[in-house]
Amino acid sequence: MGRNRRPLVPTALIQEVEWNMASKRTLAVVAGVGAAALAIAGVAIAQNHEANENRIIGEHSERDIPLAQVPEAAMNAARAQLASISKAEQVTRKADGSTLYEIKGKSSDGKTIELFVTPEGQVLGRE
């Protein structure tokens, strides 16, 4: 044993081990609570997004489609408002069965925007 080292007292060692175990349990609980909070926030954001879409276009169903399947008038209307286009969805309104296109892209300042456009090119709303 070195000259400057004190001998370990068994009770001090036990206390340190207990403290380390308690710290690990606390960390695990905090991590679990944080993960749960993130999951709840994600669900709330998704529900808010869907509610906003329903406010703009009513109850509807969506399906992803290739950009080439979007009518030219709808794409031209989207290109007039978006710097780039990355995704399109065909939207069917439940109330009357009409078809719209949800076109997602970026504005000139880099913000992500979703446009709701009729096949004839009329923009009904944006998110």
C-alpha positions as CSV (number, residue, x, y, z in Angstrom):
1,M,0.0,0.0,0.0
2,G,1.3,3.5,-0.9
3,R,2.2,6.0,1.8
4,N,-0.6,8.5,0.9
5,R,-3.4,5.9,0.5
6,R,-5.8,5.3,3.3
7,P,-7.0,1.8,3.8
8,L,-10.5,1.2,2.4
9,V,-13.1,1.0,5.1
10,P,-15.7,-1.6,4.1
11,T,-18.7,0.6,5.0
12,A,-17.3,3.4,2.7
13,L,-16.9,1.0,-0.2
14,I,-20.5,-0.4,0.3
15,Q,-21.8,3.2,0.4
16,E,-20.1,4.0,-2.8
17,V,-21.4,0.9,-4.6
18,E,-24.9,1.7,-3.3
19,W,-24.6,5.3,-4.5
20,N,-23.4,4.1,-8.0
21,M,-26.3,1.7,-8.3
22,A,-28.9,4.3,-7.2
23,S,-27.4,6.7,-9.8
24,K,-27.8,4.1,-12.5
25,R,-31.4,3.5,-11.5
26,T,-32.1,7.2,-11.5
27,L,-30.5,7.6,-15.0
28,A,-32.6,4.7,-16.3
29,V,-35.8,6.2,-15.0
30,V,-35.0,9.6,-16.4
31,A,-34.1,8.1,-19.8
32,G,-37.4,6.1,-19.8
33,V,-39.4,9.2,-18.9
34,G,-37.6,11.2,-21.6
35,A,-38.3,8.6,-24.3
36,A,-42.0,8.5,-23.2
37,A,-42.3,12.3,-23.5
38,L,-40.8,12.2,-26.9
39,A,-43.2,9.5,-28.1
40,I,-46.2,11.5,-26.7
41,A,-44.9,14.7,-28.4
42,G,-44.5,12.8,-31.7
43,V,-48.1,11.5,-31.5
44,A,-49.4,15.0,-30.7
45,I,-47.5,16.5,-33.7
46,A,-48.9,13.9,-36.0
47,Q,-52.4,14.4,-34.7
48,N,-52.1,18.2,-35.1
49,H,-50.8,17.7,-38.7
50,E,-53.7,15.5,-39.6
51,A,-56.2,17.9,-38.0
52,N,-54.7,20.8,-40.0
53,E,-55.0,18.8,-43.2
54,N,-58.6,18.0,-42.4
55,R,-59.3,21.6,-41.7
56,I,-58.0,22.6,-45.2
57,I,-59.4,19.8,-47.3
58,G,-61.8,17.8,-45.1
59,E,-61.7,14.1,-44.2
60,H,-59.6,12.2,-46.7
61,S,-57.4,9.3,-47.6
62,E,-53.9,9.6,-49.1
63,R,-51.5,7.5,-51.1
64,D,-47.9,8.2,-52.3
65,I,-47.6,8.5,-56.1
66,P,-44.7,9.2,-58.4
67,L,-44.3,12.9,-59.4
68,A,-44.9,11.9,-63.0
69,Q,-48.4,10.9,-62.2
70,V,-49.4,14.4,-61.0
71,P,-51.3,16.3,-63.6
72,E,-49.3,19.0,-65.4
73,A,-51.5,21.8,-64.3
74,A,-51.1,20.8,-60.6
75,M,-47.3,20.5,-61.0
76,N,-47.1,23.9,-62.7
77,A,-49.0,25.5,-59.8
78,A,-46.7,23.8,-57.3
79,R,-43.5,24.9,-59.3
80,A,-44.8,28.5,-59.1
81,Q,-44.7,28.4,-55.3
82,L,-41.9,25.9,-54.5
83,A,-38.2,26.0,-55.3
84,S,-38.0,22.2,-55.3
85,I,-40.5,19.4,-55.2
86,S,-39.7,16.2,-53.4
87,K,-42.9,14.2,-52.9
88,A,-46.5,13.9,-54.1
89,E,-49.6,12.2,-52.7
90,Q,-52.9,11.6,-54.3
91,V,-55.7,12.7,-51.9
92,T,-59.2,11.5,-52.1
93,R,-61.8,13.5,-50.3
94,K,-64.3,11.4,-48.4
95,A,-67.2,13.8,-48.7
96,D,-67.4,13.9,-52.5
97,G,-64.8,11.5,-53.8
98,S,-62.9,14.3,-55.5
99,T,-59.1,14.0,-56.1
100,L,-56.5,16.5,-55.0
101,Y,-52.7,16.3,-54.9
102,E,-50.6,17.1,-51.8
103,I,-47.3,18.2,-53.2
104,K,-44.4,18.6,-50.8
105,G,-41.3,20.6,-51.4
106,K,-39.1,23.5,-50.2
107,S,-39.6,27.2,-50.6
108,S,-36.8,29.5,-51.8
109,D,-35.9,30.2,-48.2
110,G,-35.5,26.4,-47.5
111,K,-38.8,25.9,-45.5
112,T,-40.7,22.7,-46.1
113,I,-44.1,23.3,-47.5
114,E,-47.0,21.1,-48.5
115,L,-49.5,22.4,-51.1
116,F,-53.0,21.0,-51.7
117,V,-53.7,21.4,-55.4
118,T,-56.6,20.4,-57.7
119,P,-55.9,18.5,-60.9
120,E,-56.7,21.8,-62.7
121,G,-53.9,23.6,-60.8
122,Q,-55.9,25.6,-58.2
123,V,-54.0,25.7,-54.9
124,L,-56.5,25.2,-52.1
125,G,-54.2,25.5,-49.1
126,R,-50.7,25.1,-47.8
127,E,-49.0,23.8,-44.6
